């Protein structure tokens, strides 16, 4: 910490001590607020419109509270702005209204402090609705200065322009509380995320899906190809895993007689971190008995359009400068056809050695030891995915890529699976779910052989899930949607960290 920073912290501590010496509590228990700032402004506008103001031009008395954002002293008077969850409002303090003692104590306040005030509303000569403060209460003393930026008013437009004082992105992620405090637009991104999740629930609830909760700690992980986080339960003396997906438990519920289920769940994968991956992330998974992947495709199309419209008021948005239209119908693109077109040859006819050679040439990576399914995925990711900007269902994946999907009814080399891509990124994954326990066991065992050869992301054999399937699972369509990635779209966020309140980061140094 610099000497200047240490001095600022020391001065704030001294102000705290001075407040305590005056008998002014620095950390209140509560405040009886009558209005949010936006509500107070609306009240005055209504009174002004109805000519209900007093002869002094004053409106209703309000009690508002918020964090101090600005302060301007003028001898026997002072102006300040406070901000709460509804917005900001100006405060006006006068010596002859507050009295010498209360007015002098204002010198002990700092930017970032939380205060509550009482007084009538009025409009200043510059036209700003303001509280004429008759009483103020310190609610919480800020002992560390927030990185407020420099604020200016554009002379041409009259708009307020804020130059951030908190520009280091890693620090903003790490100190999200400060980031939220000084950047209202970041708070708005997370309000958008909340409305998005509310919309997902409303859509599924209205279609008779039942929201459920399945285990986060699992004796055996499954439902995806990923490395898990491992922990140990002391009382049971057993190894447990943080779930990588909730798929297999939700399908157990289909076996048990629930016909439509969903879960908005935290999943955990012990993998790298980049602009679209965080080790802890949120997934929506839902399963419907008696449906196949084509019916689920139509449902996903309706769902995505619904939530975009819920958040933005129309089924269109702009993501990173690119307009994206979610009106139906989304494009359908067969996986193998797309790859064949890019390669100029039949990818399914390639030997494993030829596929490896092409994959290494296309990606520039050393891929020795990767299984065939992983190689196909790498090539597709390099050649096709970046071009899928408008909503596109990639359909009918090779069986090597889909150990939990039913074989395609027209081509056994393929599975009935789709992934939804938007803005060059996977958003959803869905299957006609495999409900043949004999086929499922064979696929699990094939995955186990890959695991024995060193593939740590291959799916383990889950005997309990196989037992559940043996009791009989009806035909089922299943979908997983990355909630964080969908939030990136609706909030126009370039990184997944921008839509996760507290993303996973390297340990802080020092």
HELIX and SHEET records of a PDB file:
HELIX    1   1 UNK A    3  UNK A   21  1                                  19    
HELIX    2   2 UNK A   37  UNK A   49  1                                  13    
HELIX    3   3 UNK A   95  UNK A   98  1                                   4    
HELIX    4   4 UNK A  100  UNK A  104  1                                   5    
HELIX    5   5 UNK A  105  UNK A  108  5                                   4    
HELIX    6   6 UNK A  169  UNK A  174  1                                   6    
HELIX    7   7 UNK A  176  UNK A  182  1                                   7    
HELIX    8   8 UNK A  184  UNK A  205  1                                  22    
HELIX    9   9 UNK A  247  UNK A  256  1                                  10    
HELIX   10  10 UNK A  293  UNK A  312  1                                  20    
HELIX   11  11 UNK A  335  UNK A  343  1                                   9    
HELIX   12  12 UNK A  347  UNK A  349  5                                   3    
HELIX   13  13 UNK A  352  UNK A  363  1                                  12    
HELIX   14  14 UNK A  372  UNK A  383  1                                  12    
HELIX   15  15 UNK A  385  UNK A  387  5                                   3    
HELIX   16  16 UNK A  399  UNK A  401  5                                   3    
HELIX   17  17 UNK A  437  UNK A  452  1                                  16    
HELIX   18  18 UNK A  463  UNK A  470  1                                   8    
HELIX   19  19 UNK A  483  UNK A  491  1                                   9    
HELIX   20  20 UNK A  496  UNK A  499  5                                   4    
SHEET    1   A 6 UNK A  61  UNK A  73  0                                        
SHEET    2   A 6 UNK A  77  UNK A  84 -1                                        
SHEET    3   A 6 UNK A  87  UNK A  94 -1                                        
SHEET    4   A 6 UNK A 129  UNK A 140  1                                        
SHEET    5   A 6 UNK A 114  UNK A 123 -1                                        
SHEET    6   A 6 UNK A  61  UNK A  73 -1                                        
SHEET    1   B 2 UNK A 150  UNK A 153  0                                        
SHEET    2   B 2 UNK A 160  UNK A 163 -1                                        
SHEET    1   C 8 UNK A 210  UNK A 211  0                                        
SHEET    2   C 8 UNK A 260  UNK A 268  1                                        
SHEET    3   C 8 UNK A 280  UNK A 289 -1                                        
SHEET    4   C 8 UNK A 476  UNK A 482 -1                                        
SHEET    5   C 8 UNK A 425  UNK A 432 -1                                        
SHEET    6   C 8 UNK A 417  UNK A 422 -1                                        
SHEET    7   C 8 UNK A 392  UNK A 395 -1                                        
SHEET    8   C 8 UNK A 331  UNK A 334  1                                        
SHEET    1   D 3 UNK A 217  UNK A 218  0                                        
SHEET    2   D 3 UNK A 238  UNK A 242 -1                                        
SHEET    3   D 3 UNK A 230  UNK A 233 -1                                        
SHEET    1   E 2 UNK A 316  UNK A 319  0                                        
SHEET    2   E 2 UNK A 322  UNK A 325 -1                                        
END                                                                             
